[in-house]
Amino acid sequence: MPGDRGGVKRAFLCTLVAATTSCATVYEGRYDYDAGWRRTTVLEVGRAEELKSSATPDCRSAPGTESQHFALVRYSHVPYYFHRAIVAVPQGWQLPAGDSLYVNINDCSAAIARVGESR
């Protein structure tokens, strides 16, 4: 109908709400996507020289990581498009392939966290 702008207003409001909330992901109330946190899946764990894969970021060369274990993890950028990262594993952690972690891809010094783990 000419002059009926209710449908246009509703469509605009729906688009506005989707645009302002879709990128505000915060995992478990503390791991902010915009700050670099990603939910990842462990692919492989080993010493720096044992992991033959390349990834970005690769935290094996970060200061203070000598003689430490690392995890090769995979995370999704968009559905069905995956990135990989290599991150330091805290001493004493056992991480089998398939475990889920939160990893900060912008900061190699940020501690990793297990999905569902309370801090």
N, CA and C of each residue as an Amber inpcrd file, in Angstrom:
protein
   357
   0.8300000  -1.1830000   0.0000000   0.0000000   0.0000000   0.0000000
   0.8740000   1.2450000   0.0000000   0.5350000   2.2120000  -0.7950000
   1.2710000   3.4600000  -0.7600000   1.0540000   4.1410000   0.5860000
   2.1140000   4.6980000   1.1180000   2.0160000   5.4190000   2.3810000
   2.1630000   4.5320000   3.6050000   2.1600000   3.2100000   3.4280000
   2.3300000   2.3040000   4.5650000   3.8230000   2.1080000   4.8000000
   4.3340000   2.7770000   5.8090000   5.7650000   2.7240000   6.0790000
   6.0880000   1.7980000   7.2470000   5.0890000   1.1480000   7.8180000
   5.3270000   0.2560000   8.9590000   6.2490000  -0.8890000   8.6020000
   6.0680000  -1.4720000   7.4230000   6.9170000  -2.5760000   6.9890000
   8.3600000  -2.1390000   6.7980000   8.5510000  -0.9590000   6.2540000
   9.8890000  -0.4270000   6.0430000  10.5620000  -0.1590000   7.3810000
   9.8200000   0.3990000   8.3350000  10.3850000   0.6810000   9.6540000
  10.7670000  -0.6110000  10.3640000   9.9150000  -1.6300000  10.2780000
  10.2140000  -2.9090000  10.9090000  11.4760000  -3.5370000  10.2970000
  11.5810000  -3.4890000   8.9810000  12.7520000  -4.0480000   8.3030000
  14.0160000  -3.2940000   8.7190000  13.9280000  -1.9760000   8.8060000
  15.0750000  -1.1700000   9.2250000  15.4940000  -1.5160000  10.6490000
  14.5330000  -1.6300000  11.5580000  14.8370000  -1.9430000  12.9450000
  15.4570000  -3.3380000  13.0870000  14.9500000  -4.2970000  12.3470000
  15.5080000  -5.6540000  12.3870000  16.9520000  -5.6550000  11.8850000
  17.2110000  -4.9250000  10.8210000  18.5620000  -4.8320000  10.2790000
  19.4950000  -4.1430000  11.2660000  19.0120000  -3.0830000  11.8990000
  19.8040000  -2.3500000  12.8770000  20.1550000  -3.2300000  14.0780000
  19.1960000  -3.9710000  14.5870000  19.4470000  -4.8560000  15.7200000
  20.4530000  -5.9320000  15.3330000  20.2980000  -6.5240000  14.1720000
  21.2230000  -7.5740000  13.7290000  22.6370000  -7.0230000  13.5570000
  22.7490000  -5.8380000  13.0100000  24.0640000  -5.2470000  12.7670000
  24.7780000  -4.8700000  14.0590000  24.0510000  -4.4770000  15.0700000
  24.6950000  -4.0280000  16.3030000  24.9380000  -5.1470000  17.2970000
  24.3430000  -6.3060000  17.1030000  24.5410000  -7.3920000  18.0650000
  25.2950000  -8.5770000  17.5060000  25.3760000  -8.7380000  16.2050000
  25.9680000  -9.9470000  15.6520000  27.4660000 -10.0500000  15.8860000
  28.1660000  -8.9560000  16.0730000  29.6160000  -8.9970000  16.2680000
  30.0110000  -8.8470000  17.7290000  29.0630000  -8.8520000  18.6140000
  29.3600000  -8.6470000  20.0350000  29.4340000  -9.9740000  20.7710000
  30.2190000 -10.9140000  20.2350000  30.3310000 -12.2320000  20.8400000
  31.2670000 -12.1800000  22.0380000  30.7850000 -12.6750000  23.1570000
  31.6050000 -12.8300000  24.3500000  31.3580000 -14.2530000  24.8400000
  32.3990000 -15.0750000  24.7810000  32.2680000 -16.4640000  25.1870000
  32.2750000 -16.5690000  26.7030000  31.3170000 -17.2790000  27.2480000
  31.1960000 -17.5400000  28.6880000  31.3110000 -16.2750000  29.5280000
  30.9400000 -15.1380000  28.9570000  30.9090000 -13.8850000  29.6970000
  32.2580000 -13.2470000  29.9590000  33.3540000 -13.8160000  29.4210000
  34.6630000 -13.2260000  29.7210000  35.6650000 -13.2650000  28.5740000
  35.4200000 -13.9870000  27.5080000  36.3610000 -14.0810000  26.3970000
  35.7720000 -13.3370000  25.1880000  36.1830000 -12.0980000  25.0330000
  35.6030000 -11.2010000  24.0320000  36.1970000 -11.4640000  22.6410000
  35.3470000 -11.7650000  21.6920000  35.7510000 -12.0230000  20.3150000
  36.5200000 -10.8320000  19.7510000  36.0350000  -9.6250000  20.0130000
  36.6780000  -8.4260000  19.4790000  38.0760000  -8.2090000  20.0620000
  38.3610000  -8.7790000  21.2050000  39.6860000  -8.6710000  21.8190000
  40.6160000  -9.7880000  21.3330000  40.1250000 -10.6580000  20.4570000
  40.9620000 -11.7000000  19.8690000  40.6890000 -13.1160000  20.3250000
  39.7330000 -13.3120000  21.2360000  39.4520000 -14.6550000  21.7420000
  38.6570000 -15.4590000  20.7250000  39.0510000 -16.7080000  20.5390000
  38.3540000 -17.6230000  19.6400000  38.1770000 -18.9660000  20.3280000
  37.0690000 -19.6070000  20.0360000  36.8550000 -20.9870000  20.4970000
  37.5450000 -21.8810000  19.4750000  38.4280000 -22.7420000  19.9580000
  39.2520000 -23.5540000  19.0620000  39.1230000 -25.0350000  19.3930000
  39.6270000 -25.8500000  18.5000000  39.7000000 -27.2970000  18.6980000
  41.1580000 -27.7190000  18.5800000  41.6230000 -28.5090000  19.5380000
  43.0060000 -28.9870000  19.5340000  43.1660000 -30.0340000  18.4330000
  44.1880000 -29.8440000  17.5910000  44.5000000 -30.8060000  16.5410000
  45.6840000 -31.6920000  16.9200000  46.6730000 -31.0720000  17.5940000
  47.9150000 -31.7890000  17.8970000  48.6240000 -31.0650000  19.0400000
  49.3480000 -31.8140000  19.8670000  50.1190000 -31.2370000  20.9730000
  51.5250000 -31.8210000  20.9320000  52.5300000 -30.9680000  21.1830000
  53.9060000 -31.4570000  21.2180000  54.8840000 -30.3420000  21.5200000
  56.1610000 -30.6830000  21.5740000  57.2110000 -29.6860000  21.7550000
  57.3130000 -28.8480000  20.4810000  57.9420000 -27.6900000  20.5900000
  58.0400000 -26.7610000  19.4590000  58.5730000 -27.4420000  18.2050000
  59.6450000 -28.2330000  18.3600000  60.2620000 -28.8640000  17.1900000
  59.4420000 -30.0390000  16.6540000  58.5170000 -30.5600000  17.4380000
  57.6970000 -31.6970000  17.0040000  56.5330000 -31.2730000  16.1190000
  56.0610000 -30.0550000  16.2860000  54.9360000 -29.5870000  15.4650000
  55.4800000 -29.0940000  14.1280000  55.1660000 -29.8020000  13.0860000
  55.6990000 -29.4790000  11.7580000  54.8010000 -28.5120000  10.9870000
  53.6100000 -28.2840000  11.4900000  52.6620000 -27.4100000  10.7960000
  53.0380000 -25.9480000  10.9830000  52.5640000 -25.1370000  10.0630000
  52.7020000 -23.6920000  10.2210000  51.3180000 -23.1320000  10.5360000
  51.3140000 -21.9890000  11.1910000  50.0490000 -21.3750000  11.5780000
  50.3000000 -19.9060000  11.8910000  49.2360000 -19.1450000  11.8730000
  49.3010000 -17.7390000  12.2660000  48.1470000 -17.4670000  13.2030000
  48.4140000 -17.1350000  14.4400000  49.7210000 -16.8720000  15.0220000
  50.4610000 -18.1540000  15.3770000  51.7770000 -18.0160000  15.4650000
  52.6440000 -19.1050000  15.8970000  53.4130000 -18.6030000  17.1110000
  53.0170000 -19.0510000  18.2840000  53.5800000 -18.5500000  19.5470000
  54.8300000 -19.3010000  19.9910000  55.3760000 -20.1630000  19.1530000
  56.5720000 -20.9200000  19.5400000  57.7850000 -20.0210000  19.7490000
  57.8100000 -18.8600000  19.1040000  58.9750000 -17.9790000  19.2380000
  58.7600000 -16.8760000  20.2710000  57.6450000 -16.9080000  20.9760000
  57.3740000 -15.8840000  21.9970000  58.3580000 -16.0340000  23.1590000
  58.7570000 -14.9260000  23.7890000  59.6870000 -15.0000000  24.9200000
  59.1420000 -15.8770000  26.0580000  60.0210000 -16.6570000  26.6610000
  59.6420000 -17.4690000  27.8090000  58.9640000 -18.7810000  27.4750000
  58.9800000 -19.1830000  26.2090000  58.2880000 -20.4160000  25.8360000
  59.2450000 -21.5640000  25.5300000  60.5100000 -21.3830000  25.8310000
  61.4780000 -22.4460000  25.5910000  61.0950000 -23.6730000  26.4230000
  61.3550000 -24.8270000  25.8810000  61.0780000 -26.1210000  26.5280000
  59.6340000 -26.2600000  26.9970000  58.7390000 -25.7200000  26.2640000
  57.3180000 -25.7940000  26.6140000  56.5850000 -26.6070000  25.5500000
  55.4460000 -27.1460000  25.9230000  54.6010000 -27.8230000  24.9480000
  53.6810000 -26.8050000  24.2850000  53.2860000 -27.1300000  23.0720000
  52.4210000 -26.2570000  22.2940000  51.2710000 -27.0630000  21.7200000
  50.2010000 -26.3610000  21.4170000  49.0400000 -26.9970000  20.7830000
  48.7830000 -26.3340000  19.4400000  48.5870000 -27.1500000  18.4370000
  48.1020000 -26.6810000  17.1520000  46.5850000 -26.7320000  17.2510000
  45.9310000 -25.5900000  17.0800000  44.4780000 -25.5230000  17.2110000
  43.8680000 -24.9860000  15.9190000  42.6050000 -25.2690000  15.7540000
  41.8570000 -24.8110000  14.5770000  40.6530000 -24.0330000  15.0570000
  40.3660000 -22.9370000  14.3540000  39.1660000 -22.1550000  14.6690000
  38.5470000 -21.6650000  13.3730000  37.2690000 -21.3750000  13.4490000
  36.5190000 -20.9590000  12.2750000  36.4620000 -19.4430000  12.1930000
  36.8130000 -18.9410000  11.0330000  36.6810000 -17.4980000  10.7720000
  35.2670000 -17.2120000  10.2920000  34.8310000 -17.9630000   9.3460000
  33.4420000 -17.9700000   8.8610000  33.1000000 -19.4440000   8.6830000
  31.8420000 -19.7830000   8.6250000  31.5080000 -21.2040000   8.4960000
  32.2860000 -21.8850000   7.3620000  32.8720000 -23.0000000   7.6820000
  33.6000000 -23.8570000   6.7500000  34.9020000 -23.2510000   6.2350000
  35.4060000 -22.2010000   6.8720000  36.7060000 -21.6360000   6.5320000
  37.5070000 -21.5680000   7.8260000  38.5580000 -22.3610000   7.9140000
  39.2780000 -22.5060000   9.1740000  40.6630000 -21.8830000   9.1280000
  41.0750000 -21.3690000  10.2780000  42.4330000 -20.8770000  10.4970000
  43.0730000 -21.7780000  11.5380000  44.4050000 -21.7180000  11.6150000
  45.1050000 -22.4920000  12.6200000  46.0520000 -21.5850000  13.3910000
  46.2850000 -21.9360000  14.6390000  47.1990000 -21.1930000  15.5130000
  48.0080000 -22.2010000  16.3100000  49.1980000 -21.7750000  16.7180000
  50.0130000 -22.5860000  17.6160000  50.1960000 -21.7780000  18.8870000
  49.7520000 -22.3570000  20.0140000  49.7440000 -21.6450000  21.2910000
  50.4450000 -22.4760000  22.3610000  50.9880000 -21.7700000  23.3560000
  51.6670000 -22.4400000  24.4690000  50.6400000 -23.1370000  25.3560000
  51.0180000 -24.3170000  25.8380000  50.1760000 -25.0850000  26.7460000
  50.7580000 -24.9440000  28.1570000  49.9370000 -24.5700000  29.1280000
  50.4430000 -24.4560000  30.5010000  51.0300000 -25.7840000  30.9930000
  52.0970000 -25.7000000  31.7870000  52.7210000 -26.9080000  32.3160000
  51.7120000 -27.7070000  33.1300000  51.7520000 -29.0080000  32.9390000
  50.8790000 -29.9000000  33.6820000  49.5440000 -30.1780000  33.0060000
  49.2300000 -29.4460000  31.9470000  47.9670000 -29.6790000  31.2470000
  48.0940000 -30.8750000  30.3230000  47.0560000 -31.6870000  30.2920000
  46.9260000 -32.7740000  29.3240000  45.8480000 -32.3590000  28.3280000
  46.2190000 -32.2530000  27.0830000  45.2720000 -31.8240000  26.0500000
  45.2020000 -32.8530000  24.9380000  44.2130000 -33.7110000  24.9560000
  44.0600000 -34.6350000  23.8280000  43.4820000 -33.9150000  22.6140000
  43.7620000 -34.4410000  21.4520000  43.1660000 -33.9050000  20.2240000
  41.6520000 -33.9390000  20.3710000  41.0200000 -32.8720000  19.9240000
  39.5700000 -32.7770000  20.0010000  39.0730000 -31.9140000  21.1410000
  39.9340000 -31.6330000  22.1420000  39.5280000 -30.7490000  23.2430000
  39.2170000 -29.3490000  22.7060000  38.3250000 -28.6540000  23.3840000
  37.9680000 -27.2820000  23.0150000  38.6280000 -26.3010000  23.9770000
  39.2000000 -25.2500000  23.4070000  39.8910000 -24.2210000  24.1840000
  39.4600000 -22.8360000  23.7180000  39.6570000 -21.8490000  24.5930000
  39.6000000 -20.4550000  24.1830000  41.0360000 -19.9800000  24.0570000
  41.3430000 -19.3460000  22.9380000  42.6880000 -18.8820000  22.6310000
  42.5930000 -17.4420000  22.1600000  43.5180000 -16.6030000  22.6100000
  43.5680000 -15.2300000  22.1250000  44.5560000 -15.1770000  20.9700000
  44.0450000 -14.9800000  19.7570000  44.8900000 -15.0020000  18.5670000
  45.6870000 -13.7180000  18.3950000  45.4410000 -12.7130000  19.2140000
  46.1760000 -11.4490000  19.1260000  47.2860000 -11.3410000  20.1560000
  47.3630000 -12.2750000  21.1090000  48.2750000 -12.1160000  22.2260000
  48.8170000 -13.4710000  22.6800000  50.0600000 -13.7650000  22.3200000
  50.6670000 -15.0440000  22.7140000  50.8760000 -15.1530000  24.2140000
  50.8900000 -14.0300000  24.9260000  51.0930000 -14.0910000  26.3730000
  49.7920000 -14.3440000  27.1380000  48.6630000 -14.2810000  26.4590000
  47.3730000 -14.5420000  27.1200000  47.2450000 -16.0400000  27.3910000
  46.7960000 -16.3730000  28.5810000  46.6110000 -17.7810000  28.9470000
  45.4670000 -18.3770000  28.1500000  45.6200000 -19.6400000  27.7740000
  44.5090000 -20.3360000  27.1290000  43.5720000 -20.8280000  28.2260000
  42.3470000 -21.1480000  27.8540000  41.3660000 -21.6280000  28.8300000
  40.5530000 -22.7440000  28.2090000  40.2270000 -23.7220000  29.0180000
  39.3620000 -24.8110000  28.5440000  37.9200000 -24.3040000  28.4560000
  37.2210000 -24.7150000  27.4530000  35.8100000 -24.3650000  27.3170000
  35.0450000 -24.9850000  28.4770000  34.2440000 -24.1710000  29.1580000
  33.4510000 -24.6380000  30.2700000  34.1610000 -24.6270000  31.6070000
  35.4250000 -24.2470000  31.6150000  36.1930000 -24.2280000  32.8530000
  35.8970000 -22.9390000  33.6180000  35.6010000 -23.0690000  34.8850000
  35.3580000 -21.8580000  35.6870000  36.6870000 -21.3370000  36.2040000
  36.8000000 -20.0430000  36.2560000  38.0450000 -19.4100000  36.7270000
  37.8250000 -18.8120000  38.0720000
